[in-house]
Amino acid sequence: MRDIMCGRFSLTSETNRIVEAFDIDEVKGAFRNSYNIAPGQDIGAIIEDNSRRLGPLRWGLIPSWADDPRIGSRMINARAEGLEQKASFKTPLRQKRCLIPADGFYEWKKEGNRKTPFYVFLKDKSPFVFAGLWDIWKSPQGEKTATCTIITTSPNSLVKELHNRMPVILPKEHIDLWLDSSMREEEKLLSLLKPYPAEEMECHEVSPLVNSPEEDSEKLF
């Protein structure tokens, strides 16, 4: 497993539970629900313009201006710090923000040469959403690919024991603002990208089977 910031998560909650929890108006297209979601897969994402929609985006952002789509494999995460200054992220920050539903994520604790996987989740085991950005890339042949990245920040006291970064989990009171397509104030948007409260989260060690993206069952938990 590469030493990346947020490289695996789970979404096992039923779609109707996600729809109800996050006030989604419409579900479009197919995306992956899994115990072990990995980069490069089509994952569920929430976008809002005239309505709030849940549909697939490929995990690994390909900026609209990119010459080579393989850049997406290096852009599964975006650091919150300086987000507004980076060419790949500054326009999506203003115009293409999304939410990525999950019910837990994995981090690997490094001890010497050994990396031990842990599963991190909310104490009440409810689904939550990562803050994300998305974009559309058009190939020379005219084919369009919609992709996304998960924003990361400094860890809270729980995740700090495992890793030096964590994905940004948006509390429900900030969801409407993040998805509001008319909101272009960078300072206000960036102020939302904080570590989630540690006292509302738990973690436990899990099977090393999670190291393989092909493994997908409750045995991973």
PELINSUL-V355016 format. One line per field, one symbol per residue. phi: phi as a letter, one per 40 degrees, with the letter a starting at -180 (. if undefined). A space follows every 50 residues. Layout:
BEGIN
phi = ???
END
This chain:
BEGIN
phi = .ccbcbbaababccdcccdccbfccabbgbacbacacbdgccbcabbbbc acbbacbcchcbddcccbccddccbcbbcccgdcbcdcbccddcbbbabb cabiabbbccbgcbbbcbbbacdcgccabccabbabbbcdcgcbbcbabc cbaccccccdcbacaaccbccdcbcccccccccbcdcccccccbccdccc bbaacbccdccccccaacccc
END
